[in-house]
């Protein structure tokens, strides 16, 4: 997965305008200055890793037990 860039995020905002993102917010996502969203790229990398997991190799879940009503 390529690192997220301002150009990519700007393209997404232009193609799917569901929320108005300013240039300052896009800059903070791609080059954080305040340290609040420093894990954004790491989050995207984790999602990509999970997406690549072959669920066919995952066994079925065990029995699910809930609280019994009395």
CORBELDA-V148191 format. One record per helix or strand of 2 or more residues. SS is the DSSP state (A for helix, B for strand). FROM is the first residue (numbers start at 1). LEN is the number of residues. If there is no record, write none. Layout:
# CORBELDA-V148191
SS;FROM;LEN + SS;FROM;LEN
This chain:
# CORBELDA-V148191
A;6;10 + A;23;8 + A;40;12 + A;55;3
